[in-house]
């Protein structure tokens, strides 16, 4: 039924500031924009990270962080965490060894979204089999 990750969406009350922050973090401009929405493609599979103006959030949505954490593979969790913190993110979960070949950390971005980073040996193994 589930075939793969398509888009991760974050909300921001200040969409222009979020666009600027993520452009600096990712080092790429959004590939798609329309009023109230900005979208980046990134990584080995060109997964989508969307930024949505908070006023489009469903009624009753909490403003603070919560729910699922999506982890993006990085080659160096410590360096990624350091960069995120230097750009104004706040630590949500510290760098944590989860077992051989698995390291995680997460932050809240300046807009209240949880952003996870992970070194995941299975990700690299899967990537290597695709040639």
N, C-alpha and C positions, 0 to 999 in steps of 0.2 A: 504494500500500500504506500508507504513512505519511500520515495525514490531518491531523495537527496535534499540538502539544504538549498533553498533558493534565495530568500532574502531575510536578513535580520533587520528589524526596524527599531530605531531608538526615537524617543520623543524629546523635543527641546522647546522651551518657551521662547528662546531667542534663536530662531533657526539660522539667521545670518551668522551669529557667533559660533554656533555648532558647526556650520559648514566650514567656516574659517579654521576652527580648531581641528576638525578631522582632516581637512586638506593638508594642514601642517603635519599632523601626526602620520598620515598615510603617504604623503609625498606625491599625491596625484589629485587632479581636479575631478569633481563629480562628472560622470558621463551623461547623466540625465537630471534635468531640473524642471520643475513646474511650480506654480505658486503653492506654498505649503509643504513641498517635498523636494528632497535632494537625494541622489543615489550615486554611490561609488561602486565600482567593480574592483575586486582585489584578490590577490593570492593566486595559487597554482590553478584553481578551477574557476577563477573569475566570479566568486560568490559575491552577492550584492549586500551592501550595507546601506540601508535607507535611513534618512533623517526626516522626521515628520513634525510639523508644527504641533505643539502640545494642545492647541485648541481643537484638534481633530481627535483627541483621545475619547474613547467611549465614556459615557457618563459613569461616575463612580470609580474611575481609575485612580488609584493612589498616586500621589506625586513623588514619593520616595522610592528608593531602590527596592527591588523584591522580585520574587518569581525565579524563573530559570536563569542560569548563567550560561551563555554561549562562549565557548573557548575557541580562540583562533590560534592555530599553530604558529609558533615562532621558533627560530633556531636557538635563541638565547633568552630564557625567561627573565633572568636577572637584568640583562641590558634593556629588554622591553619594558620591564617594570620601572626601571630607573628613568627611562625616557618618558613614560606616561606620567610619572610623578613630577618630573621636571616641567611638564606642560600644564600642570595644575590639577591633575587627577588626584584623588584621595585613595589610599589603600583600603580595600574592602576585605580582602583575604591575603595574608602574606604569602611569599614564596613558600611552597610546600612540596616536598618530595613525596610522591604518591606510590613509588615503587620503581624498580629498574626501568629507566626510559620514560618516566612520566613525572613531569614537574608542572605545577600550576601556580597561578597568582591571579588576583582580580582587583580591579579598581572601580571607583565610581567616577565617571567623567564629570566635567564641570556642570553638566546639565542633569545629573542625577541618575544616569543609566549605568548599569553594571557591565563592564567590559572584561572578559576573561582572556588570559593568554596562557598557552600551554605548550610545552615540548612533549610531543607524543610520538614515540617510536613507531606505533602502528600507522600513523599518518605517513611517515616517511617510507615505511615498507610498502604501503599501498601505492604511493606515488612512484616508487621504483619499479613496480610491476607493470606500470602503464607505459614505460619506455619513453 
